Amino acid sequence: MRFYITTPIYYPNSEPHIGTAYTTIACDVISRFYKQKNYDVFFLTGTDENSNKIIESANKVNKKPIEYVNEMAELFKNIWKNLDIEYTKFIRTTEDYHIKTAQFVFQKLYEQGYIYKGLYEGWYCIHCETFWTTSKVDDSKLCPNIECRRPLNYIKEENYFFKLSAFEDKLLKYYEDNPDFVYPDYRFNEVVSFVKSGLQDLSVSRKYNNWGIRVPFDQDYSIYVWIDALTNYISALGYPFELDLFDKYWEVSHHMVGKDIIRFHAVIWPAILMALNIKLPKKIIAHGWLMYDNQKISKSKGGDIFNLKEIALSNDKIKISALRYYLLREGSFGQDIPVSLERFKYIYTSELSNNIGNLFSRVLAIIEKKLNKYVFKESDFSYIQNSFINERLSNFDKELSNFNYSKAVLEILNLADYLNKIIENYKVWEIKDKNLNQIMYELVYSLVVLNKMLYPFMPFIANNILEQLNLPLESLKWDYTIPDSFNIKERKILFPKIENVLA
Ligand code: MSP
């Protein structure tokens, strides 16, 4: 069984921030989860480097665009590595193989009559890389995107157009036949009504200005950066030159995107794929935005509440693990998510430190002090209900398979609460007779299950727990058979007091 998951490729004109980290962590959690279930997973991320705004950003720091993107791509890789993002491949759209694929795609669309030359006249926002029709632009001549509102450029030039309008009916038919194509369903409904309201042909080239991928049959133009960017999902798999990976993974492809770029992925990209005669991706998953002060967080707005670069490069693994957990445990997937330092501290203390951390430390302390670090299965389960644990695990599986991260986390908390209650109800710390071994065995058994669920969210913590329980890496796998005895190791605090984590 296979699974292909992609993040959008990020514009490297600004550093990664907590908002872009959210998408990347969400993909990492899913990728790790499928690996636990023995899927063969391909996880793709990367940088979208051919945008015009790169020129501006590079100029500002007196660098050549290529030097600038080289440095930024390294920074992205470094930050993702420090956030425990375990991607399979990092794609850069300035790399040769990608350029060849983007040009191949453009050429093929042209040859098949889906690209034609026409006159483009209208407004363009370099920052959003978006064309705006006159009707959308008010007297201010600022970008209609309320998150942007930067000055627009008026463009009147001969351009190449993609016949998007030709795909209206085919797309609607596809949506109807594939009701799970876009998740969540309210985003899908928005996509459907957008297409029903009528599609216009799309300008897909710009005058070449020494940056970007050239239109293969007309050197005066570069390929519109969004067309080039979307093809990354197949160029990364070698399409069309080396089809091994493509044949293996394309049919199980899942694109995770923010709600702001859903039309590119659920309308334009499918139309291009239809024109190329390539199967459509299996699913587009659209998440909401992280918000601060009612605004979408970006590098310049609210990005410093959680200074991602600082956190990542500090390599403080506990803080990083807690951040991964915090971002994904919040909200209902798909909706916007307000974040704040206060809320982070609260979640850290109540859920990680007092609930999960405390549970591990109580169980391990008793085994260390009273059972000489050893427990074994003496009888059938008589304290803990196995069915309750299995139900948590199967609900967790169901929720995460459906990208319901916060609901999956509730199963973790539910299990931790239950185990803490067992300790209290049986006053485990007072038991002196031989019953202690069996109840402690049952508790450690349950912790192994709990650890499987913690792993995709906080791999560092899960590995730390493995060490304490003296278990192999395989114990994180879904099909692992839990042993009949445990010889535990040195106990370590999983989540120290918040003051020591957030200095
Ligand atoms: N380069 C394009 C994507 C091309 S994919 C073929 C792009 N890049 S981006 O860097 O501007 O944004 C990348 C992703 O980050 C988007 O999915 C966007 O929604 C996400 N986020 C940026 N800020 C965000 C938040 N504050 N919260 C959540 N996600 C955010 O668009």
Boltz pocket constraint, residues with backbone or C-beta under 6 A from the ligand:
constraints:
  - pocket:
      binder: B
      contacts: [[A, 7], [A, 8], [A, 9], [A, 10], [A, 11], [A, 18], [A, 19], [A, 20], [A, 22], [A, 23], [A, 48], [A, 226], [A, 229], [A, 230], [A, 232], [A, 256], [A, 257], [A, 258], [A, 259], [A, 260], [A, 261], [A, 287], [A, 288], [A, 289], [A, 290], [A, 291], [A, 296], [A, 297], [A, 298]]
      max_distance: 6.0
